[in-house]
């Protein structure tokens, strides 16, 4: 079954056709993402290495400033900005799909070519990130046990019985932020890359409708993304060098399966 999404502007033109999918599709997207990585290993893994390096720099910055206990908040915020970070890899998958050469320069050119649309999307995601950071900081201030975390006790501190309510509330609030951002970004950034006749608000609307009409499969897809990225975190970011490109390539295939012109 398909659903026609019309513009909310005065012309009411057709924006896209959103197809129904099954819970098998997210697994296929991961396989397709892995295949794209194997076709362009240097470009894809190189892109992932940049994400890994940025993660290390962020971590070192929090340690150097004594704010390392805020790192879980910042890592949680990664899910809010990740869709925009994958733009270059969406372009790689698009070129592979069309049988065109794809390298790191093509990825960078795509970012430059779509800088306005991506900047606008990035600004929306940045606002969500700031809102999440403020909400998480407020939860920390109101619900922590009163012990100042140090490098030596930060893990026992975070997972102590006294701080379990804080951890539970923080996780729940973070999941709500992530799900909201996921709903309007799951296919919107690839769509902005693929089509020049769609503006940011329209792409976000199509993304939300795609999420709404395919709620269960999209929740499965969100869960798989979390598993892959969190797995990258637990490998001290090394896994992000492969995990992030696979998820980004897979996101392009998600867009292709769900959204039709």
N, C-alpha and C positions, 0 to 999 in steps of 0.2 A: 504494500500500500504506500502511496505517496501523498504528500501534503504540499499544496501550493502556498508559498509565502509571498504576500503582496506588500508593496511599499506602503508606509503610513503617510507618505507625502501626497500631495494633491493628485499626482498622476496615477497613483495606485497600480503602478506597473508590477509585473512579476519579478520578484527578486531571485527566487530559487525554488527548486523542488526538493523537498526533504523526504528521503526514503526511510521506510522502516527497516530496522536491522535486528539481528538476533544476538544472543549472548556469545555466539561463536565468533562473531566479527572481531571483537577486541583481540582475541588470540591470533587471528589471521593478520591483524595489523602489526602485531609484534613480530610475527614471522616475516612479513613484508619489510618491516623496518630493518630487521637483521640482514635480509637479502640486499637491501640498499647499502648498508654498511659494508658488506662484503664486496660490493661492486666498486665502492669508492672508499677504501679503507684509510688511505692517507688523509683525505679531506675530512671524513667523518670523525676519525679518532683524533685528528689534529684539533678539530672544533671542540671535541669533548675534553681534550687536554687543557684548552683555554678555560673551560668551565671549571675544571679541577684546580688549575692554578689560581683562579679567582676565589675559589672556595678556601684554599690554603691562605691566601692573603687576607681574606675576611676573618678567618680564625686567628691568624697571627695578630691582626689589628685588635680584636677583642681581648686577647691575652695581654698584649702590650699595654693596653689602656686599663687593665684590671676589670674589664666588663665581660669576662669570659662566661659568666653565668647567664648572660643574655644570648649566648650562641644558639640555644634551642629555639628561641624566638626568631632569630634571623634565619635559621635553617628552615623553620616552618614557613617563613615569608618567601623562601625560594620558590615554593609552589605557586605563589601569586604572580611572579614575574617570569617564570620559566617559559610560558607559551610565546612571549615576545622574543626571548633569547634564542629560540629555535628557528627563527626566520631563515637564516642562511641555509640550514639543513633542509627546510621545506623546499627551497629553490633547488638544492642538489637532487632531492627526490623527484621534483617536477621535471628536471632535465633528464634524469635517468629514465623516467617514464616515457619521455618523448624521444629517447634514443640520441640525445644530444650530449656532448662532452660536459663533464661536471667536475670542477675543481674548486679550490679554496677561493680563488679570485671571483668565480661566479657567485659564490655564497656572499662575499663581501659586497659585490656590485648590487645584489638583490637588496641588501640592507640599505645601501645608498639610494637606490632607485625608489624605494617605497618608504623613504625616511619620514615623510609627513604622516602617512597613515599609521606607521609603526610607532612614531613618536606620540601620536594621539592615543593609541592603544596603550603604549608604555606609560603615559601619564595617568590613564585610568587605573592601570595596575599599580602604579606607584602610590596613588591615593589609597587604594585598598591595602597596600603594604604598610603605609603610615598608620592607617586606622587600626590594622592588626597589631602593629608594634605598640601603639598607645594603649589598646585594650589589654594586651598581654602584660604590659608594664603595670597597668592599674591592678590587674589580677595579682601580680607578683607583690605589689605593695600592700594590698588589702588582705591577702591570704597566706603569705609566707609565715613560717614558724618563728621568725624573729632572729634566726641564726644567719650571720653573714657568711655566704658561701666562699670557700677558698679553693685553690687548685687541688688541695689534698682531699677536701671533703665534698666536692661539688656533686659527685655521683651519689654517695649516700644521702646527701642533702636533698637532691631532687626526688629520690625514690624512698625517702623516709615515710613512715606512717603519718607523721604530723603534716607532711606536705602533699600527701596523696590527694586530698580535696583540691588543692591548688593545681596539681598536675592534671586531674580529671577535668576541672573547669576550663583550664587553659587549652587542653586538647580538644574539648568540645567546641569552644569558641573558634579555635584555629581551623577545625574541620568545617565549621559553618562559613568562615571567610573563604577557605579554599574551594568549597563547593559552589559558592556564589560566583567566584571568579571563573571557575571551570565552566560553569553553565554559559557564560557569555564569551568565552575565549576558546572553547574546545575546537571549533572549526573556523572562527572568525579571522585569525591571523593567516592561516593558509588561504582563506578566501580572498583576503585583501591582496595577497601575493598573486593569486591566480586571475583576479578580475579587477580591471580598472574602472568598471562601471558601477562599483559598489562602494559606498562610503562607510566610515567606521561604525556609525550607529546602525546602519542597515545590516552590516556583517555581524554585529553583536546580536541583533534581533534574530537573524537566521540561526546563529549559534544557539541562542536560548530555545528557539522552537525545536531545533534538532535535539537538544537535550531533553526537552519536555516530551516530545513524541517518542523518544527512545530511552526513557528514564532508566530502566533496569540495565540494558546493555551499556549505557553511558556510565552508570555507577560501577559496573564491572570494569570498564575501561579506566575510570578514575582510580579504582583500587589497584589495578595492575601498574599504573603510573607510580602510585605511592610506593608499592613494593619494590619496583626497580630503583627509584631514586633513593629511598631510604636504605636500600641495600648498598647503594653507592656511598651514602654517608657512613654506614657501618664498616666499610672497607677503608676508612680514613680518606675518602674521596677518590681513591684510585678507580673504583668501579664506575664513577661518573664518566670517565673517559670513554667508556663503551656504553653504559646504560643511558646516558643522556642522548647521544646520537641515535640510538635504537628507538627510544621513545619519540624523539623529534621526527625521525623518518616515518615512524608508524602513525604519527599524528597527521602527516600528509595523506596517507592512505585512508585514514579515518574520514578526513574531509572528502576525499574522492568517492568513498562508498556511500556517504550520507547525503551529500549535497550535489544536486544536478542543476544545470542551468534551465 
